Amino acid sequence: MIGMTARVRAANCVFLKSTCAVFVALLGVTKASAAGPIPIGTSTVTVGYDTTAGPVSFSGDRAYLDDATGPGNSTVLGAAPNIRAFNSIDSFGRRTFLANSNPIFAGVLGGDETLVTHAFFKNVPTDIGQDFFPDLVEGGGITIEVGSIEFATPATIDPSTMMLHALWNPEQADQLGNPYINLHNHHTQTDPFRDSNDFLAGGIFSTFPVANFTLGDLGATVTGNGTTSLALSVTIPYTMLQNLEELGQVVPPGLPAPQGFLEPFHFHIEYAVTPEPSTLALLILALLPRRRRPGAKRTHARS
């Protein structure tokens, strides 16, 4: 079964131009040059959740790395037992990978946009078999807060690009009774997700053996859009970290499955930041003559 799954996964990767070669394709993304608004300094990243003993939270300030490629760039978040984190710009994330994978997909990041990611890993490889969120209550969620995110000029987080990505370890997944073929899952804030056709054509989104993405189920809250000081809050139901291929099989002992399904070892939030149009630019735009919609008919007032 494991050998068959490995062959199917390999064939799936080739056919869909997938990024299932986990540590090469996802974690070894190439660096893109930041062209949009660049966050200044650091932002405080906080991860909180409820345990049977009460709420816990872990915080730490993180700079925005322009060369982050994987868990080696992450550092322990506060006193968290098994959470490491980093912030990045245009060097990590699904959009960065897609934009660099083929010139035809370069447009997923506009010339005036910056991709920002807030990435979380287990202590790799030491504690990859341990729980991400020890003693998390049944039916609970994980809240991620980032702020403030400072810019030199007014900026806006584009909600149509907001996405959660989760990634499973192949050696762990292959120990399941029904191993996952697709190790990447995606959840988006918008439906339709911007550039979803490019994500499908580029192998980020897949429909085999089941869709590895869901549209419009990520409830992120952004404050400060259009100013120089932004903040972000996202609450993720823990069940959102269940692989979309999950069939409810029994997870063998020794694998991290505190609520019955195999945990990913990594997840991150990503989004594009665009410059806020200046007052002058908006005024010029308002003064430009408007083009009629195709097929629109002129109406003439009768005297």
RODO-2510 file (C-alpha; in nm, 4 decimals, decimal comma):
residues 303
     n   res          X          Y          Z
     1     m     0,0000     0,0000     0,0000
     2     i     0,2776     0,2420     0,0893
     3     g     0,4683     0,1653    -0,2287
     4     m     0,1534     0,2068    -0,4377
     5     t     0,0730     0,5367    -0,2657
     6     a     0,4244     0,6655    -0,3309
     7     r     0,3922     0,5777    -0,7004
     8     v     0,0486     0,7382    -0,7278
     9     r     0,1723     1,0502    -0,5486
    10     a     0,4739     1,0708    -0,7802
    11     a     0,2539     1,0302    -1,0881
    12     n     0,0148     1,2907    -0,9549
    13     c     0,3012     1,5353    -0,9055
    14     v     0,4252     1,4917    -1,2607
    15     f     0,0825     1,5066    -1,4197
    16     l    -0,0349     1,8151    -1,2326
    17     k     0,3046     1,9839    -1,2113
    18     s     0,2403     1,9507    -0,8396
    19     t     0,4568     2,0581    -0,5493
    20     c     0,4348     1,7280    -0,3708
    21     a     0,8144     1,7024    -0,3580
    22     v     0,7749     1,8680    -0,0222
    23     f     1,1159     1,9877     0,0839
    24     v     1,2358     2,0716    -0,2657
    25     a     0,9353     2,2364    -0,4221
    26     l     0,7731     2,4141    -0,1290
    27     l     1,0534     2,4824     0,1133
    28     g     1,3107     2,5535    -0,1548
    29     v     1,1274     2,8365    -0,3274
    30     t     1,3373     3,0936    -0,5032
    31     k     1,3486     3,4530    -0,3909
    32     a     1,1375     3,7114    -0,5682
    33     s     1,2197     4,0798    -0,5571
    34     a     0,9771     4,2702    -0,3381
    35     a     0,8053     4,5318    -0,5525
    36     g     0,5162     4,6415    -0,3329
    37     p     0,4844     4,7924     0,0136
    38     i     0,7470     4,6529     0,2525
    39     p     0,6693     4,6028     0,6233
    40     i     0,9030     4,8003     0,8482
    41     g     1,0690     4,6585     1,1579
    42     t     0,8995     4,3754     1,3448
    43     s     0,5470     4,2602     1,4216
    44     t     0,4297     4,0731     1,7296
    45     v     0,2977     3,7294     1,6379
    46     t     0,0672     3,5590     1,8882
    47     v    -0,0796     3,2091     1,8775
    48     g    -0,3499     3,1308     2,1329
    49     y    -0,5844     2,8409     2,2051
    50     d    -0,7911     2,6902     2,4853
    51     t    -0,6676     2,3925     2,6852
    52     t    -0,8498     2,1890     2,9484
    53     a    -0,6640     2,4007     3,2054
    54     g    -0,7632     2,7311     3,0468
    55     p    -0,6452     2,9585     2,7622
    56     v    -0,2778     2,9773     2,6678
    57     s    -0,0958     3,2074     2,4269
    58     f     0,2565     3,2428     2,2964
    59     s     0,4021     3,5595     2,1471
    60     g     0,7193     3,6873     1,9891
    61     d     0,8401     3,9713     1,7708
    62     r     0,9431     3,8725     1,4212
    63     a     1,1199     4,0707     1,1501
    64     y     1,0154     4,0245     0,7873
    65     l     1,2658     3,7960     0,6167
    66     d     1,3306     3,8311     0,2448
    67     d     1,5158     3,5013     0,2225
    68     a     1,2978     3,2590     0,4237
    69     t     1,2690     2,9135     0,2685
    70     g     1,1542     2,6754     0,5429
    71     p     1,1717     2,5561     0,9031
    72     g     1,5390     2,6500     0,9352
    73     n     1,4348     3,0159     0,9290
    74     s     1,1841     2,9751     1,2127
    75     t     1,2512     3,0321     1,5822
    76     v     1,0614     2,9230     1,8938
    77     l     0,7547     3,1387     1,9556
    78     g     0,7793     3,2623     2,3145
    79     a     0,7508     2,9693     2,5552
    80     a     0,5551     2,7503     2,3121
    81     p     0,6432     2,3813     2,3555
    82     n     0,6240     2,3008     1,9843
    83     i     0,5625     2,6140     1,7753
    84     r     0,8277     2,7946     1,5744
    85     a     0,7504     3,0945     1,3540
    86     f     0,8749     3,3509     1,1059
    87     n     0,7398     3,6373     0,8962
    88     s     0,8520     3,6751     0,5372
    89     i     0,8151     3,8929     0,2288
    90     d     0,8253     3,7560    -0,1270
    91     s     1,0412     3,4573    -0,0414
    92     f     0,8012     3,1951     0,0975
    93     g     0,4433     3,0917     0,0264
    94     r     0,2296     2,9369    -0,2444
    95     r     0,2000     3,2538    -0,4519
    96     t     0,5762     3,3067    -0,4438
    97     f     0,6322     2,9485    -0,5550
    98     l     0,3748     2,9748    -0,8332
    99     a     0,5031     3,3127    -0,9530
   100     n     0,8545     3,1678    -0,9813
   101     s     0,7571     2,8276    -1,1218
   102     n     0,6756     2,9454    -1,4731
   103     p     0,6619     3,2890    -1,6382
   104     i     0,2989     3,2355    -1,7363
   105     f     0,2045     3,2440    -1,3661
   106     a     0,4071     3,5527    -1,2753
   107     g     0,0888     3,7588    -1,2728
   108     v    -0,0402     3,6022    -0,9501
   109     l     0,1678     3,8738    -0,7828
   110     g     0,1210     4,2188    -0,9315
   111     g     0,4117     4,4502    -1,0003
   112     d     0,3121     4,6690    -0,7066
   113     e     0,2319     4,3838    -0,4640
   114     t     0,4272     4,2170    -0,1851
   115     l     0,3478     3,8668    -0,0600
   116     v     0,3528     3,8510     0,3203
   117     t     0,3534     3,5203     0,5083
   118     h     0,3262     3,4283     0,8742
   119     a     0,4620     3,0744     0,8934
   120     f     0,4489     2,8155     1,1723
   121     f     0,6389     2,4901     1,2118
   122     k     0,6857     2,2218     1,4701
   123     n     1,0333     2,1799     1,6178
   124     v     1,1705     2,0027     1,3099
   125     p     1,2863     1,7290     1,3288
   126     t     1,3019     1,6924     1,7088
   127     d     0,9324     1,7149     1,7960
   128     i     0,7661     1,6492     1,4617
   129     g     0,5925     1,3492     1,6176
   130     q     0,4554     1,5553     1,9068
   131     d     0,1391     1,7673     1,9209
   132     f     0,1395     2,1176     1,7758
   133     f    -0,1024     2,2410     2,0433
   134     p    -0,0779     2,0203     2,3529
   135     d    -0,4056     1,9708     2,5430
   136     l    -0,6133     2,1703     2,2934
   137     v    -0,9804     2,1302     2,3884
   138     e    -1,2039     1,9178     2,1682
   139     g    -1,3714     2,1365     1,9071
   140     g    -1,1365     2,4263     1,9828
   141     g    -0,9607     2,6638     1,7522
   142     i    -0,6269     2,8384     1,7111
   143     t    -0,6194     3,2182     1,6975
   144     i    -0,3320     3,3908     1,5199
   145     e    -0,2829     3,7626     1,5724
   146     v    -0,0223     3,9774     1,3988
   147     g     0,0307     4,3454     1,4667
   148     s     0,1130     4,6046     1,4169
   149     i     0,2338     4,5677     1,0595
   150     e     0,3980     4,9010     0,9806
   151     f     0,4568     5,0550     0,6383
   152     a     0,6212     5,3773     0,5247
   153     t     0,3192     5,4639     0,3082
   154     p    -0,0477     5,3625     0,3277
   155     a    -0,1065     4,9987     0,2306
   156     t    -0,3919     4,7513     0,1975
   157     i    -0,4105     4,3770     0,2555
   158     d    -0,5988     4,2276    -0,0404
   159     p    -0,8541     3,9859     0,1119
   160     s    -0,8990     3,8061    -0,2208
   161     t    -0,5454     3,6667    -0,1784
   162     m    -0,5760     3,5499     0,1837
   163     m    -0,5001     3,1798     0,2161
   164     l    -0,4129     2,9180     0,4763
   165     h    -0,1755     2,6447     0,3640
   166     a    -0,1111     2,3234     0,5619
   167     l     0,1569     2,0664     0,4855
   168     w     0,1966     1,7055     0,6050
   169     n     0,5139     1,5041     0,6482
   170     p     0,5234     1,2268     0,3831
   171     e     0,6869     0,9695     0,6113
   172     q     0,4070     1,0160     0,8648
   173     a     0,1300     1,0186     0,6025
   174     d     0,2555     0,6959     0,4468
   175     q     0,2034     0,5127     0,7788
   176     l    -0,1717     0,5673     0,7629
   177     g    -0,4087     0,2911     0,6574
   178     n    -0,5238     0,5179     0,3750
   179     p    -0,2208     0,7403     0,3087
   180     y    -0,2777     1,0897     0,1774
   181     i    -0,1740     1,1376    -0,1839
   182     n    -0,1903     1,5163    -0,1653
   183     l     0,0123     1,6543     0,1247
   184     h    -0,0855     2,0179     0,0620
   185     n    -0,4217     2,1640     0,1679
   186     h    -0,5482     2,5177     0,1129
   187     h    -0,8281     2,7274     0,2624
   188     t    -0,9165     3,0721     0,1297
   189     q    -1,0987     3,3776     0,2547
   190     t    -1,2720     3,4545    -0,0723
   191     d    -1,4846     3,2625    -0,3176
   192     p    -1,3897     3,2798    -0,5952
   193     f    -1,0262     3,2970    -0,4921
   194     r    -0,8245     3,5412    -0,7004
   195     d    -0,6275     3,3613    -0,9723
   196     s    -0,7822     3,0254    -0,8846
   197     n    -0,7417     2,9163    -1,2483
   198     d    -0,3670     2,9796    -1,2269
   199     f    -0,3503     2,7879    -0,8997
   200     l    -0,5179     2,4928    -1,0722
   201     a    -0,3106     2,5143    -1,3903
   202     g     0,0094     2,5508    -1,1888
   203     g    -0,0573     2,2464    -0,9724
   204     i    -0,1044     2,4313    -0,6437
   205     f    -0,4738     2,3466    -0,6344
   206     s    -0,5515     1,9852    -0,7244
   207     t    -0,8747     1,7910    -0,7716
   208     f    -0,7164     1,4444    -0,7432
   209     p    -0,8076     1,2245    -0,5647
   210     v    -1,0287     1,4898    -0,4043
   211     a    -0,9984     1,8678    -0,4089
   212     n    -0,7107     1,9795    -0,1865
   213     f    -0,8652     2,3244    -0,1445
   214     t    -1,1812     2,4872    -0,0192
   215     l    -1,2928     2,8366    -0,1166
   216     g    -1,4274     3,1005     0,1169
   217     d    -1,3984     2,9233     0,4531
   218     l    -1,1149     3,1281     0,6098
   219     g    -1,2436     3,4075     0,8331
   220     a    -0,9587     3,6562     0,8630
   221     t    -1,0086     4,0056     1,0055
   222     v    -0,7894     4,2953     0,8903
   223     t    -0,7786     4,6333     1,0608
   224     g    -0,6096     4,9500     0,9410
   225     n    -0,6403     4,8899     0,5665
   226     g    -0,5540     5,2095     0,3819
   227     t    -0,3230     5,3341     0,6587
   228     t     0,0421     5,2765     0,7502
   229     s    -0,0404     5,0546     1,0492
   230     l    -0,2263     4,7285     0,9846
   231     a    -0,3162     4,4272     1,1986
   232     l    -0,4445     4,0787     1,1286
   233     s    -0,6452     3,8239     1,3285
   234     v    -0,7405     3,4735     1,2118
   235     t    -0,9171     3,2009     1,4092
   236     i    -0,8697     2,8561     1,2595
   237     p    -1,0953     2,5727     1,3770
   238     y    -0,8605     2,2875     1,4660
   239     t    -1,0587     2,0621     1,2321
   240     m    -0,9411     2,2835     0,9447
   241     l    -0,6012     2,1185     0,9925
   242     q    -0,7493     1,7824     0,8962
   243     n    -0,6382     1,6656     0,5530
   244     l    -0,9239     1,6865     0,3025
   245     e    -0,8542     1,3257     0,2000
   246     e    -0,9005     1,2078     0,5587
   247     l    -1,1273     0,9022     0,5735
   248     g    -1,1380     0,8667     0,9506
   249     q    -0,8877     0,5837     0,9626
   250     v    -0,7171     0,4899     1,2890
   251     v    -0,3809     0,6649     1,3205
   252     p    -0,1019     0,4271     1,4320
   253     p     0,0658     0,4953     1,7689
   254     g     0,3587     0,7361     1,7617
   255     l     0,2028     0,9826     1,5180
   256     p     0,0620     1,3216     1,6229
   257     a    -0,3156     1,2770     1,6161
   258     p    -0,4567     1,4241     1,9389
   259     q    -0,8115     1,4436     1,8000
   260     g    -0,8087     1,1383     1,5750
   261     f    -0,6507     1,2700     1,2536
   262     l    -0,2892     1,3254     1,1552
   263     e    -0,1650     1,6778     1,2221
   264     p     0,0349     1,8703     0,9626
   265     f     0,3826     1,9754     1,0707
   266     h     0,3531     2,3180     0,9060
   267     f     0,0917     2,5799     0,8238
   268     h     0,1009     2,9439     0,7254
   269     i    -0,1177     3,2423     0,6394
   270     e    -0,0303     3,4399     0,3280
   271     y    -0,1692     3,7446     0,1494
   272     a    -0,0718     4,0178    -0,0965
   273     v    -0,0255     4,3758     0,0186
   274     t    -0,0923     4,6560    -0,2274
   275     p    -0,0215     5,0294    -0,2036
   276     e    -0,3189     5,2432    -0,1156
   277     p    -0,3963     5,4788    -0,4051
   278     s    -0,3027     5,8360    -0,3226
   279     t    -0,5658     6,1078    -0,3083
   280     l    -0,4184     6,2601    -0,6233
   281     a    -0,4363     5,9289    -0,8097
   282     l    -0,7999     5,8831    -0,7081
   283     l    -0,8798     6,2375    -0,8238
   284     i    -0,7162     6,1784    -1,1630
   285     l    -0,9040     5,8484    -1,1974
   286     a    -1,2330     6,0205    -1,1175
   287     l    -1,1693     6,2842    -1,3854
   288     l    -1,0927     6,0331    -1,6597
   289     p    -1,3749     5,9789    -1,9111
   290     r    -1,5676     5,6620    -1,8391
   291     r    -1,5931     5,3976    -2,1093
   292     r    -1,9339     5,2553    -2,1841
   293     r    -1,9899     4,8881    -2,1128
   294     p    -1,9915     4,6692    -2,4255
   295     g    -2,3403     4,6565    -2,5667
   296     a    -2,4636     4,9491    -2,3583
   297     k    -2,6991     5,1773    -2,5468
   298     r    -2,6984     5,5541    -2,5280
   299     t    -3,0167     5,7086    -2,4016
   300     h    -3,1290     6,0419    -2,5466
   301     a    -3,3593     6,2741    -2,3622
   302     r    -3,6586     6,3781    -2,5655
   303     s    -3,7471     6,7456    -2,5806
***
